[in-house]
Amino acid sequence: MMGSAITAAVANSVYNGYTKPRLVDLNISDMAASSTSTTTKDMIKLIYAGGFNQQMVVLAAFAAAQIPAALLLWKKPQLKA
C-alpha cells in the first residue's frame, strides 16, 4: 500500500514538473485556453501527451523494480497455512 502511494506521488511530481514549465512558456491561463488558435491547442495537447508519456515511464520503472524485489522475497520452501 505504501509503495503504490509513493509511486503515485513520484509519477504525479514528474508529470507536474514536465507540464507546468512548458505551459508557462506558452503564457496561457486555464480560462484562455479555450479561445486560443488551433496551433496553440495542438502545442498544449503535445505538452500534456509528453507529460503522460513521462508518467508512464516512471510507472513502468516502478513495475520493473518490483520483479527483483519479489524474487528476493521468494523462499524455496514456501510457508503453508
ROSE-4610 file (N, C-alpha, C; in Angstrom, 1 decimal, always signed):
// ROSE-4610
residu = [M/M/M/M/M/M/G/G/G/S/S/S/A/A/A/I/I/I/T/T/T/A/A/A/A/A/A/V/V/V/A/A/A/N/N/N/S/S/S/V/V/V/Y/Y/Y/N/N/N/G/G/G/Y/Y/Y/T/T/T/K/K/K/P/P/P/R/R/R/L/L/L/V/V/V/D/D/D/L/L/L/N/N/N/I/I/I/S/S/S/D/D/D/M/M/M/A/A/A/A/A/A/S/S/S/S/S/S/T/T/T/S/S/S/T/T/T/T/T/T/T/T/T/K/K/K/D/D/D/M/M/M/I/I/I/K/K/K/L/L/L/I/I/I/Y/Y/Y/A/A/A/G/G/G/G/G/G/F/F/F/N/N/N/Q/Q/Q/Q/Q/Q/M/M/M/V/V/V/V/V/V/L/L/L/A/A/A/A/A/A/F/F/F/A/A/A/A/A/A/A/A/A/Q/Q/Q/I/I/I/P/P/P/A/A/A/A/A/A/L/L/L/L/L/L/L/L/L/W/W/W/K/K/K/K/K/K/P/P/P/Q/Q/Q/L/L/L/K/K/K/A/A/A]
num = [1/1/1/2/2/2/3/3/3/4/4/4/5/5/5/6/6/6/7/7/7/8/8/8/9/9/9/10/10/10/11/11/11/12/12/12/13/13/13/14/14/14/15/15/15/16/16/16/17/17/17/18/18/18/19/19/19/20/20/20/21/21/21/22/22/22/23/23/23/24/24/24/25/25/25/26/26/26/27/27/27/28/28/28/29/29/29/30/30/30/31/31/31/32/32/32/33/33/33/34/34/34/35/35/35/36/36/36/37/37/37/38/38/38/39/39/39/40/40/40/41/41/41/42/42/42/43/43/43/44/44/44/45/45/45/46/46/46/47/47/47/48/48/48/49/49/49/50/50/50/51/51/51/52/52/52/53/53/53/54/54/54/55/55/55/56/56/56/57/57/57/58/58/58/59/59/59/60/60/60/61/61/61/62/62/62/63/63/63/64/64/64/65/65/65/66/66/66/67/67/67/68/68/68/69/69/69/70/70/70/71/71/71/72/72/72/73/73/73/74/74/74/75/75/75/76/76/76/77/77/77/78/78/78/79/79/79/80/80/80/81/81/81]
x = [+0.8/+0.0/+0.9/+1.9/+2.8/+3.6/+4.0/+4.7/+3.9/+2.6/+1.8/+1.5/+1.5/+1.3/+2.6/+3.7/+5.0/+5.1/+4.7/+4.7/+3.8/+2.6/+1.7/+2.2/+2.9/+3.4/+4.6/+5.4/+6.6/+6.1/+5.1/+4.6/+3.9/+3.2/+2.5/+3.5/+4.6/+5.6/+6.3/+6.6/+7.2/+6.3/+5.0/+4.0/+4.0/+3.8/+3.7/+5.0/+6.2/+7.4/+7.7/+7.1/+7.2/+6.3/+5.0/+4.0/+4.0/+4.1/+4.0/+4.9/+6.2/+7.2/+6.9/+6.4/+6.2/+4.9/+3.9/+2.7/+2.9/+3.8/+4.1/+4.8/+5.6/+6.3/+5.3/+4.1/+3.1/+2.4/+2.5/+1.8/+0.3/-0.3/-1.8/-2.3/-3.4/-4.1/-5.0/-5.6/-6.5/-7.8/-8.3/-9.5/-9.3/-8.2/-7.9/-7.6/-7.4/-7.0/-8.1/-9.4/-10.5/-10.6/-10.0/-10.1/-8.8/-7.9/-6.7/-6.8/-5.7/-5.7/-5.5/-5.7/-5.6/-4.1/-3.2/-1.8/-1.4/-1.9/-1.6/-2.3/-3.5/-4.2/-3.4/-2.8/-2.0/-0.8/-0.2/+1.0/+0.7/-0.5/-0.9/-1.2/-1.8/-2.0/-0.7/+0.3/+1.6/+2.3/+2.1/+2.7/+2.1/+0.8/+0.1/+0.4/+0.5/+0.9/+2.3/+3.2/+4.6/+4.6/+3.9/+3.8/+3.2/+2.2/+1.6/+2.7/+3.4/+4.5/+5.5/+5.9/+6.9/+6.4/+5.1/+4.4/+4.4/+4.2/+4.1/+5.5/+6.6/+7.9/+8.2/+7.8/+8.0/+7.3/+6.0/+5.2/+5.8/+6.3/+7.0/+8.3/+9.0/+10.2/+9.9/+8.9/+8.5/+8.0/+7.2/+6.8/+7.9/+8.9/+10.1/+10.9/+10.9/+11.7/+11.0/+9.7/+9.0/+9.4/+9.8/+10.1/+11.3/+12.5/+13.6/+13.2/+12.4/+12.1/+11.2/+10.3/+9.5/+10.4/+11.4/+12.2/+13.1/+13.5/+14.4/+13.6/+12.3/+11.4/+11.0/+11.3/+10.9/+11.8/+11.1/+11.8/+11.6/+12.6/+12.4/+11.3/+11.3/+10.2/+9.2/+8.1/+7.2/+6.4/+6.0/+5.2/+3.8/+3.2/+1.9/+1.0/-0.2/-1.1/-1.6]
y = [-1.2/+0.0/+1.3/+1.2/+2.4/+2.6/+1.5/+1.5/+2.2/+1.8/+2.4/+3.9/+4.3/+5.7/+6.5/+5.9/+6.6/+6.7/+5.6/+5.6/+6.6/+6.7/+7.8/+9.2/+9.4/+10.7/+11.0/+10.1/+10.3/+10.6/+9.8/+9.9/+11.3/+11.7/+13.0/+14.1/+14.0/+15.0/+15.1/+14.0/+14.0/+14.7/+14.3/+14.9/+16.4/+16.9/+18.3/+19.0/+18.4/+19.0/+19.1/+18.2/+18.3/+19.3/+19.3/+20.1/+21.6/+21.8/+23.2/+24.2/+23.9/+24.9/+25.1/+24.0/+24.2/+25.0/+24.8/+25.6/+27.0/+27.3/+28.7/+29.4/+28.6/+29.2/+29.7/+29.1/+29.5/+30.7/+31.1/+32.3/+32.2/+31.1/+30.9/+30.5/+31.2/+30.8/+29.7/+29.0/+27.9/+28.4/+29.6/+30.1/+30.5/+31.0/+31.5/+30.3/+29.1/+28.0/+27.7/+27.9/+27.6/+28.6/+29.8/+30.8/+30.9/+30.0/+30.1/+29.5/+29.7/+29.1/+27.6/+27.0/+25.6/+25.1/+25.9/+25.5/+25.6/+26.5/+26.6/+25.4/+25.1/+23.9/+22.7/+22.5/+21.4/+21.3/+22.5/+22.5/+22.1/+22.5/+22.2/+20.7/+20.1/+18.7/+17.9/+18.4/+17.7/+17.8/+18.9/+19.1/+18.1/+18.0/+17.0/+15.6/+15.3/+14.0/+13.6/+14.6/+14.3/+14.1/+14.8/+14.6/+13.2/+12.8/+11.5/+10.4/+10.6/+9.6/+9.5/+10.7/+10.7/+9.9/+10.1/+9.4/+7.9/+7.5/+6.1/+5.4/+6.2/+5.7/+5.5/+6.4/+6.2/+5.0/+4.8/+3.7/+2.4/+2.3/+1.1/+0.8/+1.9/+1.6/+1.1/+1.6/+1.0/-0.4/-0.7/-2.0/-3.0/-2.6/-3.4/-3.6/-2.6/-2.7/-3.7/-4.0/-4.9/-6.3/-6.6/-8.0/-8.5/-7.8/-8.3/-8.3/-7.3/-7.3/-8.5/-8.9/-10.1/-11.4/-11.4/-12.6/-12.7/-11.6/-11.6/-12.1/-11.9/-12.4/-13.9/-14.5/-15.8/-16.8/-17.8/-18.8/-20.1/-21.0/-22.3/-23.1/-23.3/-24.0/-22.9/-22.7/-21.7/-22.1/-21.1/-21.3/-21.7/-22.7/-23.1/-23.0/-22.6/-22.4/-23.7]
z = [+0.0/+0.0/+0.0/+0.8/+0.9/-0.4/-1.0/-2.3/-3.4/-3.5/-4.5/-4.3/-3.0/-2.7/-3.1/-2.9/-3.2/-4.7/-5.4/-6.9/-7.5/-6.9/-7.4/-7.2/-6.0/-5.7/-6.7/-7.0/-7.8/-9.3/-9.7/-11.1/-11.2/-10.2/-10.3/-10.3/-9.5/-9.5/-10.8/-11.4/-12.8/-13.8/-13.7/-14.7/-14.5/-13.2/-13.0/-13.3/-13.0/-13.4/-14.9/-15.6/-17.1/-17.7/-17.3/-18.0/-17.5/-16.2/-15.8/-16.4/-16.5/-17.1/-18.6/-19.3/-20.7/-21.0/-20.1/-20.2/-19.9/-18.9/-18.5/-19.7/-20.4/-21.6/-22.7/-22.7/-23.7/-23.3/-22.0/-21.5/-21.7/-21.3/-21.4/-20.1/-19.7/-18.4/-18.8/-17.7/-18.0/-18.6/-18.3/-18.9/-20.3/-20.7/-22.0/-23.0/-22.5/-23.4/-24.4/-24.0/-25.0/-26.1/-26.0/-27.1/-27.8/-27.8/-28.5/-29.9/-30.7/-32.0/-32.0/-33.2/-33.2/-33.1/-33.6/-33.4/-31.9/-31.2/-29.7/-29.0/-29.4/-28.8/-29.1/-30.3/-30.6/-29.8/-29.5/-28.7/-27.3/-26.8/-25.4/-25.4/-26.4/-26.4/-26.4/-27.1/-27.2/-25.8/-25.1/-23.8/-22.8/-22.8/-21.9/-22.3/-23.6/-24.0/-23.6/-23.7/-23.2/-21.7/-21.0/-19.5/-19.2/-19.9/-19.7/-20.1/-21.1/-21.5/-20.4/-19.9/-18.8/-17.6/-17.3/-16.2/-16.4/-17.6/-17.9/-17.8/-18.2/-18.0/-16.5/-15.7/-14.2/-13.7/-14.1/-13.7/-14.2/-15.4/-15.9/-15.2/-14.8/-14.0/-12.6/-12.0/-10.7/-10.8/-11.9/-12.1/-12.3/-13.1/-13.3/-12.1/-11.2/-9.9/-9.0/-9.1/-8.2/-8.5/-9.7/-10.1/-9.3/-9.3/-8.4/-6.9/-6.5/-5.1/-4.7/-5.6/-5.3/-5.4/-6.3/-6.3/-5.1/-4.5/-3.3/-2.1/-2.1/-1.0/-1.2/-2.3/-2.6/-1.7/-1.1/-0.3/-1.0/-1.0/-1.6/-1.0/+0.3/+0.9/+1.4/+0.6/+0.9/+2.2/+2.9/+4.2/+3.8/+4.4/+4.1/+5.4/+5.2/+6.3/+6.9]
